[in-house]
């Protein structure tokens, strides 16, 4: 790079391909006028204009085609959906098309002329400078300007109230959530599961939440407010309800309640020592045991294994997904789907096996438990945790007819098996284990409420109630298991118990040997 040259001018960085996505519905009278307002000096910088007519009932498609055929227009694709996809559905189709056609930046422009095409250069400039991943045109950076631009007072107040609420719930600081004038980096959109988003008008809110959740950067620029004679198809009360519902659903999902399908689940579980969770209890149990070889099934990113290694244990981790850094946190890592059983490379002779919040995700947990028994040393231990389906929260949901899955917790959407204390005992005994201990943990209020005095008080109350009635107030069960008399020591040698038992049944036509002679003492 030569002296004084900006990063965007670097020879190694190619000029980004800019596309304009025009979403249009019944915009016959406004579409061509809106497109004519694109600055002439900006036109040569546009790689492609994508006009998507969402099954309009007028001649919007014909207007788009007519405009595209005029001389000097940027390359333009005009498409008409045969079925109305909705405001969000139309955007999904447009962003997929932008990615397919190799665009780097895509600007969302409404065909009704509500947002100023004259500001296209200002809208894409921060993206060209790589200052952010999205640029939003905001009418509220200077709030009074929105009123002067003709925004009705009730809409202005609603916008301000909703934006403040959404910022508070998201921990963001946007001046406006409800502008439809936006520019995105296409590679940022690829990172988001936008195909799961709503097809309705709250699509724009969900995409803001997705950006915030993914840690992507948003920058705002001021834009003028324009209210003309265009027809508004948004039901204001329904829209307000939907956007609040979206942000609340996200907030609750981050705390473990509900599913919120349009936000990806983290691939690595969080771990906090001393929080009273099942992993924290298992860690304390292993802290009291001599260091040994540990098999950590469902090790996730290795945060738990890392702590075991610090205690002197040698950990082999197994999981279906390899999280970045997991191989640095344990002695050995194996990539395997536990639904298909343990991989052969696991080996045997382990002192301990940790299965923290794992077996409930399997359709046949008994098979995995039997395999874990076979890889243990004769006196080894399995440290196992499962959620308690008998907890009052799950019972209440069923009693009220509100049973559904959550993103995590007892009713995690990925759970295939549910356990009560009695069914857990039956399962582990049928898999060939004796139960050395079976403890219960309290509800994880810290994950919902964070720290502070109320959380500590509720935690103490939960622990007290769990001791009084673990089957109702216990959130998870933590069990220490050992193979059921798998081997016994006779005359200094390891002899299978079953072999001893078989030799006790002597045919009636043979005289019985003395017990000492039968076992070679």
ZAMARGU-4260 file (C-alpha; in steps of 0.2 Angstrom, whole numbers, plus 5000, padded with zeros to 4 digits):
<rodrens>
0) 5000/5000/5000 | 5007/5017/4995 | 5008/5031/5008 | 4992/5040/5011 | 4982/5026/5002
5) 4966/5020/5012 | 4962/5002/5014 | 4948/5002/5002 | 4960/5008/4989 | 4973/4994/4992
10) 4977/4985/4975 | 4974/4969/4985 | 4956/4973/4988 | 4944/4972/4974 | 4930/4984/4971
15) 4915/4977/4980 | 4900/4972/4969 | 4885/4983/4974 | 4868/4977/4971 | 4851/4986/4975
20) 4837/4974/4980 | 4820/4983/4976 | 4805/4975/4986 | 4789/4980/4977 | 4771/4976/4980
25) 4757/4986/4971 | 4770/4999/4967 | 4765/5003/4949 | 4763/5021/4951 | 4779/5024/4962
30) 4792/5011/4956 | 4799/5020/4941 | 4799/5037/4950 | 4809/5029/4964 | 4822/5021/4953
35) 4824/5037/4943 | 4830/5045/4959 | 4846/5035/4960 | 4860/5047/4958 | 4867/5047/4940
40) 4885/5047/4947 | 4881/5032/4958 | 4874/5021/4943 | 4890/5015/4936 | 4895/5008/4953
45) 4880/4997/4954 | 4884/4979/4948 | 4865/4974/4947 | 4848/4980/4952 | 4836/4966/4957
50) 4818/4971/4957 | 4806/4958/4965 | 4788/4960/4963 | 4779/4951/4976 | 4764/4945/4966
55) 4757/4962/4964 | 4739/4965/4959 | 4743/4979/4947 | 4756/4982/4934 | 4772/4983/4945
60) 4781/4970/4935 | 4778/4979/4919 | 4784/4995/4926 | 4800/4987/4932 | 4803/4979/4915
65) 4799/4995/4906 | 4812/5005/4917 | 4825/4991/4915 | 4824/4993/4896 | 4828/5011/4895
70) 4845/5016/4889 | 4859/5019/4902 | 4851/5009/4916 | 4862/4998/4926 | 4860/4979/4923
75) 4843/4975/4930 | 4834/4959/4934 | 4815/4960/4936 | 4806/4945/4944 | 4788/4942/4949
80) 4783/4929/4962 | 4768/4920/4956 | 4763/4919/4975 | 4764/4933/4988 | 4779/4928/4999
85) 4776/4942/5011 | 4788/4957/5016 | 4800/4945/5024 | 4798/4931/5012 | 4802/4943/4997
90) 4818/4949/5006 | 4823/4931/5009 | 4822/4927/4990 | 4831/4943/4986 | 4846/4940/4998
95) 4847/4922/4991 | 4848/4929/4973 | 4861/4942/4978 | 4872/4929/4985 | 4869/4918/4970
100) 4874/4932/4958 | 4890/4936/4968 | 4886/4952/4975 | 4896/4959/4990 | 4885/4973/4996
105) 4866/4973/4995 | 4855/4988/4998 | 4836/4986/5003 | 4826/4999/4994 | 4807/5000/4994
110) 4798/5002/4978 | 4786/5015/4985 | 4798/5029/4987 | 4797/5030/5006 | 4816/5030/5008
115) 4828/5041/4998 | 4838/5033/4984 | 4848/5049/4984 | 4857/5043/4999 | 4863/5027/4992
120) 4881/5033/4991 | 4881/5037/5010 | 4873/5021/5014 | 4886/5010/5006 | 4901/5020/5011
125) 4904/5013/5028 | 4903/4995/5021 | 4915/4999/5007 | 4927/5006/5021 | 4924/4989/5031
130) 4918/4999/5046 | 4903/4988/5049 | 4893/4973/5043 | 4876/4983/5040 | 4871/5001/5038
135) 4854/5007/5043 | 4846/5023/5038 | 4838/5030/5053 | 4824/5043/5054 | 4827/5045/5073
140) 4845/5051/5074 | 4837/5068/5074 | 4820/5063/5081 | 4811/5080/5078 | 4816/5079/5059
145) 4804/5064/5058 | 4789/5074/5064 | 4794/5088/5052 | 4795/5076/5038 | 4777/5071/5040
150) 4778/5056/5052 | 4761/5055/5061 | 4763/5058/5080 | 4756/5041/5085 | 4769/5033/5074
155) 4783/5043/5080 | 4778/5039/5098 | 4776/5021/5094 | 4793/5020/5086 | 4801/5028/5101
160) 4793/5017/5114 | 4796/5001/5104 | 4814/5006/5100 | 4818/5010/5118 | 4810/4993/5124
165) 4819/4983/5111 | 4836/4991/5115 | 4833/4987/5134 | 4829/4969/5130 | 4844/4967/5118
170) 4857/4978/5127 | 4859/4988/5111 | 4859/5006/5107 | 4850/5009/5090 | 4841/5025/5087
175) 4828/5016/5077 | 4823/4998/5074 | 4809/5001/5062 | 4817/5008/5046 | 4817/4998/5031
180) 4832/5007/5022 | 4847/4996/5025 | 4863/4989/5017 | 4871/4973/5021 | 4887/4964/5018
185) 4881/4948/5009 | 4894/4937/5018 | 4887/4943/5034 | 4869/4938/5029 | 4876/4921/5024
190) 4881/4918/5042 | 4863/4921/5048 | 4849/4908/5047 | 4838/4921/5039 | 4828/4907/5030
195) 4820/4903/5047 | 4814/4921/5049 | 4796/4926/5048 | 4789/4931/5031 | 4779/4945/5039
200) 4784/4963/5042 | 4794/4959/5058 | 4807/4951/5048 | 4817/4967/5050 | 4817/4966/5069
205) 4822/4947/5068 | 4837/4951/5057 | 4843/4965/5070 | 4842/4952/5084 | 4852/4940/5073
210) 4865/4953/5070 | 4866/4957/5089 | 4867/4938/5093 | 4881/4935/5081 | 4891/4950/5086
215) 4890/4959/5069 | 4892/4977/5068 | 4878/4989/5064 | 4881/5008/5059 | 4867/5021/5057
220) 4866/5036/5046 | 4853/5049/5046 | 4840/5049/5033 | 4825/5061/5029 | 4807/5055/5033
225) 4795/5055/5019 | 4776/5051/5020 | 4767/5052/5004 | 4751/5045/4996 | 4758/5027/4996
230) 4747/5013/5003 | 4753/5006/5020 | 4750/4987/5021 | 4756/4986/5039 | 4744/4983/5053
235) 4752/4994/5067 | 4745/4985/5082 | 4749/4968/5075 | 4767/4974/5070 | 4770/4981/5088
240) 4764/4964/5095 | 4775/4954/5084 | 4791/4964/5086 | 4790/4964/5105 | 4786/4945/5104
245) 4802/4943/5094 | 4813/4952/5106 | 4805/4944/5121 | 4807/4926/5113 | 4825/4929/5110
250) 4828/4936/5128 | 4819/4921/5135 | 4828/4909/5123 | 4845/4915/5129 | 4839/4911/5147
255) 4833/4893/5141 | 4815/4896/5139 | 4806/4893/5122 | 4814/4888/5106 | 4817/4904/5095
260) 4821/4894/5079 | 4828/4909/5070 | 4843/4910/5082 | 4856/4897/5081 | 4860/4887/5097
265) 4878/4888/5104 | 4888/4873/5100 | 4898/4874/5116 | 4890/4874/5133 | 4894/4887/5146
270) 4903/4882/5162 | 4904/4891/5178 | 4912/4884/5193 | 4903/4884/5209 | 4886/4888/5201
275) 4878/4872/5208 | 4875/4865/5191 | 4878/4847/5187 | 4895/4850/5179 | 4900/4860/5194
280) 4894/4846/5206 | 4904/4832/5195 | 4919/4843/5195 | 4919/4844/5215 | 4917/4825/5215
285) 4932/4822/5204 | 4942/4835/5214 | 4940/4823/5229 | 4946/4808/5219 | 4963/4803/5214
290) 4969/4809/5197 | 4967/4796/5183 | 4962/4793/5165 | 4945/4801/5161 | 4934/4799/5146
295) 4923/4814/5144 | 4908/4810/5132 | 4899/4825/5125 | 4914/4836/5130 | 4908/4851/5119
300) 4922/4864/5118 | 4933/4855/5132 | 4930/4869/5146 | 4926/4855/5158 | 4940/4844/5152
305) 4952/4859/5154 | 4948/4860/5173 | 4950/4841/5175 | 4967/4842/5166 | 4972/4856/5179
310) 4968/4844/5193 | 4980/4831/5186 | 4968/4820/5176 | 4972/4814/5158 | 4956/4817/5148
315) 4950/4810/5132 | 4935/4820/5125 | 4922/4813/5113 | 4909/4824/5104 | 4899/4825/5087
320) 4906/4843/5084 | 4923/4849/5085 | 4923/4866/5094 | 4938/4877/5091 | 4951/4875/5104
325) 4944/4858/5111 | 4960/4849/5106 | 4970/4861/5116 | 4960/4858/5132 | 4961/4839/5133
330) 4974/4826/5130 | 4965/4818/5116 | 4949/4822/5106 | 4939/4810/5096 | 4925/4816/5084
335) 4911/4804/5084 | 4892/4803/5085 | 4887/4795/5102 | 4870/4790/5094 | 4880/4777/5085
340) 4890/4772/5100 | 4908/4774/5106 | 4921/4774/5093 | 4934/4760/5093 | 4948/4772/5096
345) 4942/4776/5113 | 4951/4761/5120 | 4948/4755/5138 | 4956/4755/5156 | 4948/4772/5161
350) 4947/4776/5179 | 4932/4788/5177 | 4919/4792/5163 | 4910/4808/5164 | 4893/4809/5155
355) 4887/4826/5160 | 4870/4830/5152 | 4873/4818/5138 | 4862/4802/5138 | 4845/4811/5137
360) 4850/4817/5120 | 4851/4798/5114 | 4837/4787/5108 | 4846/4772/5116 | 4855/4778/5131
365) 4856/4760/5138 | 4868/4755/5124 | 4880/4769/5127 | 4880/4765/5146 | 4884/4747/5143
370) 4898/4752/5132 | 4905/4764/5145 | 4905/4750/5158 | 4916/4740/5146 | 4929/4754/5144
375) 4931/4756/5163 | 4943/4748/5175 | 4935/4735/5187 | 4933/4748/5201 | 4930/4763/5189
380) 4916/4775/5191 | 4904/4784/5179 | 4899/4801/5184 | 4882/4804/5176 | 4869/4819/5176
385) 4852/4820/5168 | 4838/4833/5170 | 4823/4828/5181 | 4807/4827/5171 | 4798/4827/5188
390) 4803/4845/5192 | 4789/4856/5196 | 4792/4867/5181 | 4790/4852/5169 | 4775/4846/5179
395) 4766/4863/5178 | 4769/4864/5160 | 4760/4848/5157 | 4746/4851/5169 | 4742/4867/5161
400) 4743/4860/5144 | 4757/4870/5139 | 4770/4857/5136 | 4783/4862/5123 | 4802/4862/5121
405) 4814/4875/5126 | 4831/4879/5119 | 4839/4871/5134 | 4835/4865/5152 | 4824/4851/5156
410) 4813/4852/5141 | 4828/4855/5129 | 4822/4853/5111 | 4836/4840/5108 | 4831/4829/5122
415) 4825/4812/5116 | 4823/4803/5133 | 4816/4810/5150 | 4821/4803/5167 | 4813/4803/5184
420) 4823/4797/5199 | 4815/4780/5198 | 4817/4778/5179 | 4835/4783/5181 | 4839/4770/5194
425) 4830/4757/5183 | 4840/4762/5167 | 4857/4762/5175 | 4854/4745/5184 | 4848/4737/5168
430) 4864/4743/5160 | 4874/4734/5173 | 4878/4747/5187 | 4877/4749/5205 | 4872/4767/5211
435) 4886/4773/5223 | 4877/4790/5226 | 4862/4800/5218 | 4862/4818/5222 | 4850/4832/5216
440) 4854/4850/5211 | 4844/4866/5213 | 4836/4876/5199 | 4849/4887/5190 | 4842/4904/5194
445) 4859/4912/5190 | 4857/4908/5171 | 4840/4917/5171 | 4843/4931/5183 | 4861/4933/5183
450) 4870/4938/5199 | 4865/4948/5214 | 4855/4946/5230 | 4839/4940/5223 | 4848/4926/5214
455) 4857/4920/5229 | 4842/4920/5240 | 4832/4910/5227 | 4847/4898/5225 | 4847/4895/5244
460) 4828/4892/5244 | 4830/4880/5229 | 4843/4870/5238 | 4833/4869/5254 | 4817/4863/5244
465) 4828/4851/5234 | 4834/4843/5250 | 4817/4842/5257 | 4809/4834/5241 | 4822/4831/5228
470) 4809/4822/5216 | 4799/4839/5215 | 4812/4852/5217 | 4828/4844/5210 | 4832/4851/5194
475) 4845/4838/5189 | 4851/4821/5196 | 4870/4818/5198 | 4874/4800/5200 | 4890/4790/5203
480) 4890/4773/5196 | 4901/4758/5196 | 4900/4742/5186 | 4889/4729/5195 | 4901/4716/5202
485) 4909/4715/5185 | 4924/4706/5192 | 4930/4700/5209 | 4947/4695/5216 | 4949/4677/5220
490) 4966/4670/5226 | 4975/4686/5219 | 4968/4684/5201 | 4954/4693/5192 | 4940/4680/5189
495) 4923/4683/5181 | 4909/4682/5193 | 4898/4674/5180 | 4912/4660/5178 | 4911/4657/5197
500) 4893/4656/5197 | 4892/4644/5182 | 4904/4632/5191 | 4893/4632/5207 | 4879/4623/5197
505) 4886/4605/5197 | 4877/4591/5187 | 4868/4579/5198 | 4878/4564/5192 | 4895/4572/5198
510) 4900/4573/5216 | 4901/4591/5221 | 4919/4598/5224 | 4923/4608/5240 | 4922/4626/5236
515) 4940/4629/5239 | 4944/4616/5226 | 4932/4624/5213 | 4940/4641/5213 | 4958/4634/5215
520) 4962/4641/5232
</rodrens>
